Amino acid sequence: MTRIRVLLVDDHIVVRAGYRVLLRDVPEIEVIGEAESGEAAYRQYVEKAPDVVVMDLSFRGWGTRSHTSHHGARRGRAHPRVQHA
């Protein structure tokens, strides 16, 4: 079984912990990292190549659609899927 590799990005540790708890019992999902800043998120994105990034879209300076599109395009994904929860 191929697992979906997820990177959690939020500046609030409680939010990241909540996502981790929600996802830990889903056998198809593996949380491969967490980041609390845009710089840390980008480093982990490049190093770990997650399949999915769960990110706060109001994350100051990094949660915008332009950043998501820019970094997605750098990995060959010109149109990342952005969903609002």
N, C-alpha and C positions, 0 to 999 in steps of 0.2 A: 504494500500500500504506500503510495506517495503521499507524504504529508504536506500541507500548505504551511509554508514558513512565514511567520508574521513578526513584524517589528512594531512595537508600541511606542508612540511619540506623544508626550504631553508633559507640560511643565509642572503638573501636579502629581505627586507620587501616589496619592490616594486613587486618582483616576486610573493610572497605570496598573496599580494593584487590583483594582476592581475588574479591569479587562482581563488581567492574568487569571484571576479566580474564575471568571466566566468561561474562559477558554481552556483551562487546564484539563478538564474532563472530556474534551472533544478529541477523540482519537485521531481525527484527520488533520488537526491543527497543532503546530509546534511554535511556541513563542520563542524566537531565537535571539531577541534582544529588546532593550528598552532604552529610550533616550529622553532627556529632560531639556535639551536645547537643540536648536536647529543645526548647529555645528556637529554635535554628537550624533544626531540623527543622520546627517549626511555621511559622516565617516562610517557608521554602521551599515547604511544603505549600500555604500560602495564595497565595503569589506565582506558583508554577509549575503548580499544579493537576495533580499526577502522577496517572496511572491506577493505579499500584501503588506502595506504600511497603514496602520490605524493611527491617524493623526488628527489632532484638534485643528480644524480649519481656521480658528481665530487665534492660533498660536502666533504671537507677535513676530512679524517678519518672515515666518516660515510656513504658516498655515494657509497661505493664499493659493489660489488656483494657478497663478503664474509660476510660483515655485514648484508646485506639484507637476505642472506640465513641463517646465524646464528640466527638472531632474529626471522625469520619466523619459523625456526625449534623449537625454544623455545615455540612457541604458537601452536605447533602441525602441522605446515604447512612446511613440509620438502622442498618443492620446490616452493617458491614464484615466481610469474610471474613478470619478469622485462622487461619493454618495454622502448625503447629509443624514445624520441620525437624529 
